[in-house]
Amino acid sequence: MKTLTLKIPETATKAINKFALKNYKTYVAHYESRKLKPMSLEDFLQNYS
């Protein structure tokens, strides 16, 4: 059985990371306003891979 490997262009990866960082900042602000501990950026970025 063959495995399909997708190559994402570097420009798309940069756009995804920029979008994820914007969402992370919103997420952190939301959690901190409720005195909760947000997850790390590394854990958050796993949702975008």
Distance bins in CASP14 RR format, pairs under 12 A and 6 or more apart:
PFRMAT RR
TARGET T0000
AUTHOR 0000-0000-0000
RMODE 2
METHOD distances of the structure
MODEL  1
6 12 0 0 0 0 0 1 0 0 0 0 0
6 13 0 0 0 0 0 1 0 0 0 0 0
6 49 0 0 0 0 0 1 0 0 0 0 0
7 13 0 0 0 0 0 1 0 0 0 0 0
8 14 0 0 0 0 0 1 0 0 0 0 0
8 15 0 0 0 0 1 0 0 0 0 0 0
8 16 1 0 0 1 0 0 0 0 0 0 0
8 17 0 0 0 0 0 1 0 0 0 0 0
8 48 0 0 0 0 0 1 0 0 0 0 0
8 49 0 0 0 0 1 0 0 0 0 0 0
9 15 0 0 0 0 1 0 0 0 0 0 0
9 16 0 0 0 0 0 1 0 0 0 0 0
10 16 0 0 0 0 0 1 0 0 0 0 0
10 17 0 0 0 0 0 1 0 0 0 0 0
11 17 0 0 0 0 0 1 0 0 0 0 0
11 18 0 0 0 0 0 1 0 0 0 0 0
12 18 0 0 0 0 0 1 0 0 0 0 0
12 19 0 0 0 0 0 1 0 0 0 0 0
12 48 0 0 0 0 0 1 0 0 0 0 0
13 19 0 0 0 0 0 1 0 0 0 0 0
13 20 0 0 0 0 0 1 0 0 0 0 0
13 45 0 0 0 0 0 1 0 0 0 0 0
13 48 0 0 0 0 1 0 0 0 0 0 0
13 49 0 0 0 0 1 0 0 0 0 0 0
14 20 0 0 0 0 0 1 0 0 0 0 0
14 21 0 0 0 0 0 1 0 0 0 0 0
15 21 0 0 0 0 0 1 0 0 0 0 0
15 22 0 0 0 0 0 1 0 0 0 0 0
15 48 0 0 0 0 0 1 0 0 0 0 0
16 22 0 0 0 0 0 1 0 0 0 0 0
16 23 0 0 0 0 0 1 0 0 0 0 0
16 45 0 0 0 0 1 0 0 0 0 0 0
16 47 0 0 0 0 0 1 0 0 0 0 0
16 48 1 0 1 0 0 0 0 0 0 0 0
16 49 0 0 0 0 1 0 0 0 0 0 0
17 23 0 0 0 0 0 1 0 0 0 0 0
17 24 0 0 0 0 0 1 0 0 0 0 0
17 41 0 0 0 0 0 1 0 0 0 0 0
17 44 0 0 0 0 0 1 0 0 0 0 0
17 45 1 0 0 1 0 0 0 0 0 0 0
17 48 1 0 0 1 0 0 0 0 0 0 0
17 49 0 0 0 0 0 1 0 0 0 0 0
18 24 0 0 0 0 0 1 0 0 0 0 0
18 25 0 0 0 0 0 1 0 0 0 0 0
18 45 0 0 0 0 0 1 0 0 0 0 0
18 48 0 0 0 0 0 1 0 0 0 0 0
19 25 0 0 0 0 0 1 0 0 0 0 0
19 26 0 0 0 0 0 1 0 0 0 0 0
19 44 0 0 0 0 0 1 0 0 0 0 0
19 45 0 0 0 0 0 1 0 0 0 0 0
19 47 0 0 0 0 0 1 0 0 0 0 0
19 48 1 0 0 1 0 0 0 0 0 0 0
20 26 0 0 0 0 0 1 0 0 0 0 0
20 27 0 0 0 0 1 0 0 0 0 0 0
20 41 0 0 0 0 1 0 0 0 0 0 0
20 42 0 0 0 0 0 1 0 0 0 0 0
20 43 0 0 0 0 0 1 0 0 0 0 0
20 44 1 0 0 1 0 0 0 0 0 0 0
20 45 1 0 1 0 0 0 0 0 0 0 0
20 46 0 0 0 0 0 1 0 0 0 0 0
20 47 1 0 0 1 0 0 0 0 0 0 0
20 48 1 0 1 0 0 0 0 0 0 0 0
20 49 0 0 0 0 1 0 0 0 0 0 0
21 27 0 0 0 0 0 1 0 0 0 0 0
21 28 0 0 0 0 0 1 0 0 0 0 0
21 41 1 0 0 1 0 0 0 0 0 0 0
21 44 0 0 0 0 1 0 0 0 0 0 0
21 45 0 0 0 0 1 0 0 0 0 0 0
21 48 0 0 0 0 1 0 0 0 0 0 0
22 28 0 0 0 0 0 1 0 0 0 0 0
22 29 0 0 0 0 0 1 0 0 0 0 0
22 44 0 0 0 0 0 1 0 0 0 0 0
22 48 0 0 0 0 0 1 0 0 0 0 0
23 29 0 0 0 0 0 1 0 0 0 0 0
23 30 0 0 0 0 0 1 0 0 0 0 0
23 38 0 0 0 0 0 1 0 0 0 0 0
23 41 0 0 0 0 0 1 0 0 0 0 0
23 44 1 0 0 1 0 0 0 0 0 0 0
23 45 0 0 0 0 0 1 0 0 0 0 0
23 47 0 0 0 0 1 0 0 0 0 0 0
23 48 0 0 0 0 1 0 0 0 0 0 0
24 30 0 0 0 0 0 1 0 0 0 0 0
24 31 0 0 0 0 0 1 0 0 0 0 0
24 38 0 0 0 0 1 0 0 0 0 0 0
24 39 0 0 0 0 1 0 0 0 0 0 0
24 40 0 0 0 0 1 0 0 0 0 0 0
24 41 1 0 1 0 0 0 0 0 0 0 0
24 42 0 0 0 0 0 1 0 0 0 0 0
24 43 0 0 0 0 0 1 0 0 0 0 0
24 44 1 0 1 0 0 0 0 0 0 0 0
24 45 1 0 0 1 0 0 0 0 0 0 0
24 46 0 0 0 0 0 1 0 0 0 0 0
24 47 0 0 0 0 1 0 0 0 0 0 0
24 48 0 0 0 0 1 0 0 0 0 0 0
25 31 0 0 0 0 0 1 0 0 0 0 0
25 32 0 0 0 0 0 1 0 0 0 0 0
25 38 0 0 0 0 0 1 0 0 0 0 0
25 41 0 0 0 0 1 0 0 0 0 0 0
25 44 0 0 0 0 0 1 0 0 0 0 0
26 32 0 0 0 0 0 1 0 0 0 0 0
26 33 0 0 0 0 0 1 0 0 0 0 0
26 38 0 0 0 0 0 1 0 0 0 0 0
26 44 0 0 0 0 0 1 0 0 0 0 0
27 33 0 0 0 0 0 1 0 0 0 0 0
27 34 0 0 0 0 0 1 0 0 0 0 0
27 36 0 0 0 0 0 1 0 0 0 0 0
27 37 0 0 0 0 0 1 0 0 0 0 0
27 38 1 0 0 1 0 0 0 0 0 0 0
27 39 0 0 0 0 1 0 0 0 0 0 0
27 40 0 0 0 0 0 1 0 0 0 0 0
27 41 0 0 0 0 1 0 0 0 0 0 0
27 43 0 0 0 0 0 1 0 0 0 0 0
27 44 1 0 0 1 0 0 0 0 0 0 0
27 45 0 0 0 0 0 1 0 0 0 0 0
27 47 0 0 0 0 0 1 0 0 0 0 0
28 34 0 0 0 0 0 1 0 0 0 0 0
28 36 0 0 0 0 1 0 0 0 0 0 0
28 37 0 0 0 0 0 1 0 0 0 0 0
28 38 1 0 1 0 0 0 0 0 0 0 0
28 39 0 0 0 0 1 0 0 0 0 0 0
28 40 0 0 0 0 0 1 0 0 0 0 0
28 41 0 0 0 0 1 0 0 0 0 0 0
28 44 0 0 0 0 1 0 0 0 0 0 0
29 36 0 0 0 0 0 1 0 0 0 0 0
29 38 0 0 0 0 1 0 0 0 0 0 0
30 36 0 0 0 0 1 0 0 0 0 0 0
30 38 0 0 0 0 1 0 0 0 0 0 0
31 37 1 0 0 1 0 0 0 0 0 0 0
31 38 1 1 0 0 0 0 0 0 0 0 0
31 39 0 0 0 0 1 0 0 0 0 0 0
31 40 0 0 0 0 0 1 0 0 0 0 0
31 44 0 0 0 0 0 1 0 0 0 0 0
32 38 1 0 0 1 0 0 0 0 0 0 0
37 43 0 0 0 0 0 1 0 0 0 0 0
38 44 1 0 0 1 0 0 0 0 0 0 0
39 45 0 0 0 0 1 0 0 0 0 0 0
39 46 0 0 0 0 1 0 0 0 0 0 0
39 47 0 0 0 0 1 0 0 0 0 0 0
40 46 0 0 0 0 1 0 0 0 0 0 0
41 47 0 0 0 0 0 1 0 0 0 0 0
41 48 0 0 0 0 0 1 0 0 0 0 0
42 48 0 0 0 0 0 1 0 0 0 0 0
42 49 0 0 0 0 0 1 0 0 0 0 0
43 49 0 0 0 0 0 1 0 0 0 0 0
END
